[in-house]
Amino acid sequence: MSKPRILFFGYSEVGFECLSLLLERGDHVVALITHEDNPQEKIWFKTPALAASAKGIPVFSPASVNTPQWIERITMFRPDLILSVYYRNMISEKILGLARLGAFNLHGSLLPKYRGRAPINWAVLHGEPRLGMTLHRMVKKADAGAIVDQEGVDLGPRDTAEQAFRKVLPCARRVLGRTIDALFAGTAIETPQDESQATYFGGRKPEDGRIDWTKSSAQIFNLIRAVTDPYPGAFTECGGGSRLMIWWAEPDSSATRGRRGQAGEVLSISPLVIASGDAALELIKTEWRGGPAPALQIGQILA
């Protein structure tokens, strides 16, 4: 009996790990549909195209799979099962309906929380203590289909988004590994999501790293660790086109204890301490961009 034909949509290192698992098992992957790397994005992760190319799997990266031409092409792949792993675009119901065994997505959160884009960054930004991976059926609404399986890990209060990603990454391979045969057999148990617990967040842009100094020190610290390298980073501006990138800060150091001031006020130069909405942060790792580094002054207000 021939193995089910899998059409794999994927990107990022989660896609690499899951596609590698299928290929190691000897499963029949008919093609990979992925994305071209964005030259404006720091590519710090492995991509599934590496795994596919090493095994001679056809790789495609259309701008949209929902055109009549691509729907026709996907129909010709005759997929039995569609798997989506960190694929960034919506896939039409017409395509989802082509797979007789269904279409399933692996999402980087413990659904129904953190539906949408960049779930790990959003979870770190909100100070979540736990995060995970969820395999669910794909439906018209993003990340809303019934859950097949999920696994979570604990996050530390100082984990960066990349550290959280590294902790969560192994969950993806384990979840897919223990469910794939049930998907093939059509015996996977599916549990509807509790819509009353659902949260949704959109994609993040570099501009979303702008610091609002009126927020608490804890909130600002969470933003910094959610977008620090290899992500675009948190920042503040000082006039004259100069932007101060803040790659790390400490909300509770000997330099910040007992310090208060107007939100965004420079309280100290060395070490560099800035007032928040409720206390202060010591800026540990910074970088000036967009112009020469200005001479900061005690009492200056950062935007």
NORKA-V27229 format. One record per helix or strand. SS is the DSSP state (a for helix, b for strand). FROM is the first residue (numbers start at 1). LEN is the number of residues. If there is no record, write none. Layout:
SS;FROM;LEN, SS;FROM;LEN
This chain:
b;5;6, a;12;14, b;28;6, a;48;7, b;59;2, a;68;10, b;81;5, a;93;4, b;103;5, b;115;2, a;119;7, b;130;8, b;147;8, a;161;25, b;191;1, a;195;3, b;200;2, a;206;4, b;210;1, a;217;11, b;234;4, b;243;8, b;265;4, b;273;3, b;280;10, b;301;1
